[in-house]
Amino acid sequence: MKLTALRPMIYTDHLEDTIRFYTDVLGFTLAGKNDDWGWASL
């Protein structure tokens, strides 16, 4: 089997702070977010 992509799933109690860190500090782009389910895709 050959891996072609990796999507780590990281748990956080502070979704907004985590999104801000990944976008502002690390330069990721927010691709999607669902407040009802408490998840975001970066």
Helices and strands as residue ranges (DSSP letters): H 15-20, I 21-25, E 32-34, E 39-41
